[in-house]
Amino acid sequence: MTEPTATAPAPEPEKKLTLAGTPTSPDFIREIVIEDQASGKHGGRVVTRFPPEPNGYLHLGHAKSICLNFGLAKEFGGRCHLRMDDTNPAKEEMEYIEAIHRDVAWLGFSWGEHEYYASDYFEKLYQHAETLILRGLAYVDSLSADEIRAHRGTLTAPGKNSPYRDRSIEENLDLFRKMRAGEFPDGAHILRAKIDMASPNITMRDPALYRIRRHTHPRTGDAWCIYPMYDYAHPLSDELEAVTHSVCTLEFEAHRPLYDWLLVSLDTPNRPQQIEFARLNLTYTVLSKRRLLELVNGKFVNGWDDPRMPTLSGVRRRGFTPEAIRAFCERIGVAKRDSMVDVSLLEHAVREDLNARSPRVFGVLRPVKVVIETYPEGEVEHFDAVNNPEDPSAGTRSVPFSRELYIEADDFREDPPKKFFRLAPGREVRLRYAYLVTCKEVVRDAEGNIVEIRCTHDPASRGGNAPDGRRVQGTIHWVSAAHAVDAEVRLYDRLFSVENPNAEESYLDKLNPASLEVLPHAKLEPSLAGKPAGWLCQFERLGYFCADPDGTPGKPVYNRTLTLKDSWAKIEAKG
């Protein structure tokens, strides 16, 4: 057993998010566990495991499995193991192992002392393979990979026996030991189970158990040159750890007979039960690790933690919270059939959580200067601004105000359309928490661009209320120019522009060209300087934002987590 390199801190009390219509009865997996405990199966124990392959970063689909496996263990007084399925050294790296530690801990779960690796069991798995050979249940095959595929058959036609299938036990054992000793090149031989080449289940047509692969393993180095296949290592690792309920996704349903065959053939003392559930499929998202790797290697995104990626490190950097992801996983539940989940349900869970917790601040993304001619030069006032109207205990903060301000360029129109209630020539608007101002003049540069809007203010409207009770429809946010923090703001959006990019062979052609817009000249209120990476807030009227690790003390960087409302719903309605 290997000590974990990271453990999750005790999670904060979870903020329960509710959704009308969410079922409250146990799902089919929990019903199985309830029945097993009632019957005394496994001695009433509940041991689950989360077994990621360390060949990439975890994504939102893994989050569903993490929440389910760790959740089951917690609910039924058991434990959940974190086990790295490190059986393919050609694709595995310590970087991925460390990222898995971070992501599971961030999501709010702790494996404690129960961190394991398939490589912990390499010697035991090898001995099990020799046992299968001695029982006449495994053989060394010398066909090439292409020949094995040709012998496998089809869904409607049975496979053909390999000409090496009837090798003697002694010859198989000798060859297998020489495979381990490194006497053969890669691909020269494989070890196969001897089951039934005519089985209607192709998985049971003498599946591969071991292959020769000369790659340095991240944990065992060059101690091994043969490695077990996943379908072989998985059930036996479960058995060695005394797992009771091996919960996996539906694509492994056809592999369950092999899972059980191995346990029965080896007379194992523990018999875990494999249970399959529907994997997570999200609209506008790809959750294929192969495709995510293509996005990273092809530089279509800026690494595994790009905030547009559905990886847990990506959504964390974007500003999604573990509480929201856990609530989302609870809402979608566990089903027996694959279906597509609308990504807007995840975004709703994030908005709901951020609305309750995020402090409100002023940020101007596309600034234009406003000069209040009637306000004294050099004077500075401070106004109290509410930090979070959803949480009175959050209190207020002091926001500086001066003669020169920045407002959003979109909050001004020289020729305003109908129902435009923001600033325009001759129009009065409310500067939130401050004064009522009226536009008097527009200043342009030599190219005709607006560089300054000159206004007057009503000194009697301090706090933003007209003393005579006159009605002012528009309210806009602002930042004092003398106190503004220069910042870069990155506006992230969905990575794909079609609902089901997984259905597209040319899925890369469906990337959303507007998935990232960088605004290098944003102006923020001074309280936003020096915030740590991951700090969450709401820019009033603009959306939820998260401080990015790329920021510096002199110029912070903020990522847009989400807009305040689902803008895609409007796009789809128009479409």
HUSUL-V74521 format. One record per run of one state. SS is the DSSP state (@ for helix, = for strand, . for the rest). FROM is the first residue (numbers start at 1). LEN is the number of residues. If there is no record, write none. Layout:
# HUSUL-V74521
ss	from	len
SS	FROM	LEN
SS	FROM	LEN
This chain:
# HUSUL-V74521
ss	from	len
.	1	27
@	28	12
.	40	1
@	41	4
.	45	2
=	47	4
.	51	8
=	59	1
@	60	16
.	76	3
=	79	6
.	85	9
@	94	13
.	107	8
=	115	3
@	118	17
.	135	3
=	138	4
.	142	3
@	145	8
.	153	16
@	169	12
.	181	9
=	190	4
.	194	8
@	202	3
.	205	3
=	208	5
.	213	4
=	217	1
.	218	3
=	221	1
.	222	4
=	226	3
.	229	1
@	230	11
.	241	4
=	245	5
@	250	16
.	266	7
=	273	5
.	278	4
=	282	1
.	283	6
@	289	9
.	298	13
=	311	1
@	312	7
.	319	3
@	322	11
.	333	8
=	341	1
.	342	1
@	343	15
.	358	1
=	359	3
.	362	1
=	363	2
.	365	2
=	367	6
.	373	8
=	381	6
.	387	5
@	392	3
.	395	1
=	396	6
.	402	2
=	404	5
@	409	3
=	412	1
.	413	10
=	423	1
.	424	1
=	425	1
.	426	2
=	428	4
.	432	4
=	436	9
.	445	5
=	450	8
.	458	1
@	459	3
.	462	13
=	475	2
.	477	2
=	479	2
.	481	4
=	485	8
.	493	3
=	496	1
.	497	4
@	501	3
.	504	3
@	507	4
=	511	1
.	512	4
=	516	9
.	525	1
@	526	3
.	529	7
=	536	4
.	540	3
=	543	5
.	548	8
=	556	7
.	563	4
@	567	8
.	575	1
